[in-house]
Amino acid sequence: GDALEYTAASGGAAFILGIAEKSCAIYQGSYSFVTDTPDFWRRSGETYPSHGDRFTGEPAYFNHTVSSSQTLMEMMGTTAKDYTYAVFHQPNVKFPSRAAQILGFSEEQIKPGLLANEIGNVYSGSCMLGLTATLDIAQPGDRILMVSYGSGAGSDAFDLIVTERIHDIRHLAPSTRDYINRRTQIDYATYCRFRGKFKD
């Protein structure tokens, strides 16, 4: 099997979008960077996707996440030091850590939202879950850079600022850490049964 079978996971986050006055975080700007770089695919009838090993890192993930982030920071007139936190798409722990380092972010800035080592690769939900974990601890005035990535390939970078409303809404739902802590570990045989891997 592909290495992705081992890291593939399921998960997601939901956000309510609305006016700034009622928001816990305000969108300040974004930038999208897209190219034709097919690094990841799933053939018809296949349960798991495959990836083009040599295309996955440099020409795909790093080129896109770093380019979208750098361009957004140029547009906003910011550097890594202007952000309290940064959250990157996380197919694993190594990729977002390296992208952050390239851009000048410290380990402390990315640690709250780096969840891949605990929950695996939830694909498009990974940076959203990282953002929820970061908002669980963020304070008013904190600035967050969130960077998504999608194979094919494209990356969206977002500049967000946390408002005073974070204190009013944070307790209305369990924290991301609460959800992670209540998960149930299962063995590989159970996983195979749930995923329908055993065929008659």
N, C-alpha and C positions, 0 to 999 in steps of 0.2 A: 504494500500500500504506500501511499504518499505520506510524507511527514505531516501533512495537514490533517490527516485522520486523527493523529495524536493530539493536536492542539485545538481542533475545531470545537466550538462551544456554542451555547445558545444563551441569549440574554438581550435585554433592551431597556430603554428608559423612555419616559414620556414627559413632555414639557407642555405647559399651557402658554401660548403666545398672546400678548395683549399690549396695552398701552404702557408707556414708561412709568407713569405715576403709580401703577399697580404691580410693577414688576420687581422681582428680587435681583435681577441682573438686566442690564441694558446693553443692547447691541450697539456698538459704536462704529463698526465697519467690517468689511470682509473682502477677500480676494480669492478668485478661483483660478487654478492653473491646470490645464488639460492638454494631453497629447494622445496620440495613438500608440500606446505601448501595451500590447497584450501579454500580461505576465501571469494570468490566472484564468482558468476556465473549468467548466464542468461539461463533459461530453454527454450527449443524450443517453439517458438510461443509467448513467453512473450515479451512485449515491454520494460520492465525495468528489470535491474539486481537485484539480491538479494545478501545479504551478511550474512556470519555467524558471528553474533554479537561478540561472545567471541573470535573468531579467528582473527578478523579484526585488533585489536590493538597490543597486545604484541607479539604473535607468528608470526604475519604476518608483518604489517607495521614497527613496531619499531625494531624487530629482524633484518629485512633485511636492512632497511636504516641505522641503527646505525652500523651494522656489515660491510657493504660495505664502509661506511665513515671511520670508525676506521681503517680498513685494508688499505685503500688507504692512509690515513694520516701516518700510520706506514711506508708504502712503500716509501712515499715522504719525510719522516722525518719532518712532519709538525704537528702543533696543530691548534686549532681554531683561535688562535691569529695571525697566519700567513696568514689568509684569510681576505680580505676586506669585502667580501660578501659570503653568503651561500644561496643556493636555493634548496628547497626540494619539492618532490612530495606533492601536497596539496589537499587531498580529502575534507579537511575542514581547519580551521585555527589552531585548537588545536593540531592536529598530528604533523605538521611540527614545530610548536613552541616548542613542548615537545622534539622532536628529536634533535632540535638545542640546547636546554638547556642541554640535556643529554651529548651532544658532546662538550659543553663549548662555544657555540656561543651566542652572545648577541642579544637582540631584534633589535638593530641598524644594525647588520650584515644581518638579514633576512628580515627586513621590506620592502626594495625596491622591492623584488621579491615575496612578500606574497600577492597574489591577490584573493584567494578563497573567502574572505569575500565580494568581489565586483562582481565576475563573476561566482562563484560556482565551482563545481568540473568538470573540463574538461578532467579528466582522464589522459591519457598519454601525453596530451599537457600541463599539468599544470606546470611542471618544465621548459618546453621550453618557455612558456609565462613568467614565473618568470625570466628566463634568459634574455629574450628580455627587460623586464622592468628594470632589473639590468644593462644591457649594455647601456640602454638609459642614465644612469647617471654615469657610470663607467669612470675612468680616466686611462691613460696609466700606467702600472705597477700594477694596482689592480689585486688581485688574487681572483678567484671565485671557490667555491666548489659547484658543481651541483649534486644533488642526485635524481635519478628517482626511481620509484617503480611500479611494475606490479603484479597484483594478480595472485596467483598460486604457488609460489611467487618468485619474484626476484627484485634485486635493483642494479643499476649501479651508481657508484660514479665517477665523473670527476673532474680533477684539470685543471683549465683554467687560463691563464694570459692575461690581456688586453694589446694591443699594441698601438703605436702612430697612427695607421691607424683608430682608433675609431673616431678621429676628422674629418677625410676625408669622412667617410661614414655615420655617424650618421644622417645627415640632408637629406639623400637620400630617406627616407621613413618616414611616420608619426610615432610618438612614440607610444609605447604600451598605455601610458596614453591617447593619442589623440584618439585611437580606443575605449578605455573604456568610455571616456567622450562623444563619439558620439552615444553610444548605445541608443536604444529606449526601454523604459519600456513598458511592455504590461501586461494586467490583466490576471488572471488565465483562464478565459473563452476563450480568444484569444489564449493563449498558448495551451489549450486543443484542439482547432480547428486545429491549426498548426501541432500538434503532432498526429492528427487523433484519439484522445481518444473518440470522440463521434461516436458511432456505430449505424447503422440503425437496 
